[in-house]
Amino acid sequence: MLLLRIIGILVAITVGSSVIAWLFTRDSRYLVLAGRVSKGALFVALAILVLMAAERLIIL
């Protein structure tokens, strides 16, 4: 769980800094980066939740 928190903090920093960089430069590549990082983080979080749910079902 500590690893998930660290990854979450890093994702938040990356997305936040990308949005701030976009606000200053108006370069769309920063928004693309923020979107890709967000989608990747969402996919990883969902995969971990599915694995945790599967683990609970196997234990039952």
Backbone as numpy.savetxt, mean C-alpha at the origin, in Angstrom:
# Nx Ny Nz CAx CAy CAz Cx Cy Cz
2.99 -8.97 12.18 2.18 -7.78 12.18 3.04 -6.51 12.18
4.21 -6.60 12.78 5.11 -5.46 12.77 5.54 -5.13 11.35
5.78 -6.16 10.55 6.17 -5.94 9.16 5.06 -5.23 8.39
3.81 -5.60 8.64 2.68 -4.94 7.98 2.59 -3.47 8.35
2.85 -3.16 9.60 2.81 -1.77 10.03 3.92 -0.96 9.38
5.10 -1.55 9.30 6.22 -0.86 8.66 5.91 -0.61 7.19
5.38 -1.62 6.51 5.02 -1.47 5.10 3.94 -0.41 4.94
2.96 -0.40 5.83 1.89 0.59 5.77 2.42 2.01 5.94
3.35 2.19 6.86 3.93 3.51 7.08 4.73 3.95 5.85
5.50 3.02 5.27 6.28 3.35 4.08 5.38 3.69 2.89
4.27 2.97 2.75 3.32 3.25 1.68 2.70 4.64 1.89
2.31 4.94 3.11 1.72 6.25 3.39 2.71 7.38 3.10
3.97 7.19 3.47 4.98 8.20 3.19 5.18 8.36 1.70
5.22 7.24 0.97 5.44 7.30 -0.48 4.28 7.99 -1.18
3.06 7.60 -0.85 1.89 8.20 -1.50 1.78 9.68 -1.13
1.99 10.00 0.12 1.92 11.40 0.55 2.97 12.27 -0.12
4.20 11.77 -0.19 5.24 12.57 -0.84 5.01 12.68 -2.34
4.44 11.65 -2.95 4.13 11.73 -4.38 3.05 12.77 -4.65
2.04 12.81 -3.82 0.98 13.80 -3.99 1.52 15.22 -3.76
2.36 15.38 -2.77 2.96 16.70 -2.52 3.85 17.10 -3.69
4.62 16.15 -4.22 5.46 16.45 -5.38 4.61 16.84 -6.58
3.47 16.17 -6.75 2.56 16.53 -7.84 2.00 17.94 -7.65
1.67 18.28 -6.42 1.13 19.62 -6.16 2.14 20.71 -6.51
3.42 20.44 -6.29 4.43 21.45 -6.59 4.81 21.48 -8.06
4.86 20.31 -8.72 5.37 20.27 -10.09 4.28 20.12 -11.14
3.11 19.64 -10.77 2.02 19.33 -11.70 2.44 18.31 -12.76
3.41 17.46 -12.39 3.85 16.39 -13.29 3.04 15.13 -12.96
2.36 14.59 -13.95 1.42 13.49 -13.70 2.11 12.18 -13.33
3.41 12.07 -13.54 4.07 10.81 -13.20 4.05 10.55 -11.69
3.97 11.61 -10.90 3.88 11.43 -9.45 2.53 10.85 -9.05
1.47 11.25 -9.72 0.16 10.66 -9.44 0.11 9.20 -9.90
0.77 8.91 -11.02 0.84 7.52 -11.50 1.58 6.67 -10.48
2.68 7.19 -9.95 3.44 6.46 -8.93 2.59 6.22 -7.68
1.88 7.25 -7.24 1.02 7.10 -6.06 -0.07 6.06 -6.30
-0.65 6.06 -7.49 -1.68 5.07 -7.82 -1.13 3.66 -7.85
0.03 3.49 -8.45 0.63 2.14 -8.51 1.00 1.62 -7.14
1.56 2.48 -6.31 1.93 2.06 -4.95 0.68 1.72 -4.15
-0.37 2.52 -4.31 -1.62 2.25 -3.59 -2.24 0.93 -4.03
-2.27 0.69 -5.34 -2.84 -0.57 -5.84 -2.02 -1.76 -5.37
-0.71 -1.63 -5.41 0.15 -2.72 -4.95 -0.03 -3.00 -3.47
-0.11 -1.94 -2.67 -0.31 -2.12 -1.23 -1.66 -2.75 -0.94
-2.69 -2.34 -1.68 -4.02 -2.92 -1.49 -4.01 -4.41 -1.85
-3.35 -4.76 -2.94 -3.26 -6.16 -3.35 -2.53 -6.99 -2.30
-1.43 -6.49 -1.78 -0.66 -7.22 -0.76 -1.49 -7.37 0.52
-2.19 -6.31 0.92 -3.01 -6.37 2.13 -4.14 -7.39 1.97
-4.79 -7.40 0.81 -5.86 -8.38 0.58 -5.32 -9.80 0.55
-4.15 -10.00 -0.04 -3.55 -11.33 -0.08 -3.22 -11.81 1.33
-2.70 -10.94 2.16 -2.38 -11.32 3.54 -3.66 -11.63 4.32
-4.70 -10.83 4.12 -5.97 -11.10 4.81 -6.57 -12.43 4.37
-6.47 -12.76 3.09 -6.98 -14.05 2.61 -6.18 -15.19 3.23
-4.87 -15.03 3.31 -4.05 -16.08 3.92 -4.37 -16.24 5.41
-4.61 -15.13 6.10 -4.97 -15.22 7.51 -6.32 -15.90 7.69
-7.28 -15.59 6.81 -8.60 -16.23 6.90 -8.48 -17.72 6.58
-7.66 -18.08 5.61 -7.47 -19.48 5.28 -6.83 -20.22 6.44
-5.91 -19.57 7.13 -5.28 -20.19 8.29 -6.31 -20.46 9.39
-7.21 -19.52 9.59 -8.27 -19.72 10.60 -9.19 -20.88 10.20
-9.50 -20.99 8.93 -10.38 -22.06 8.48 -9.70 -23.42 8.60
-8.42 -23.46 8.35 -7.68 -24.73 8.46 -7.60 -25.18 9.90
-7.44 -24.24 10.83 -7.34 -24.58 12.24 -8.66 -25.16 12.75
-9.79 -24.65 12.24 -11.09 -25.14 12.68 -11.23 -26.59 12.26
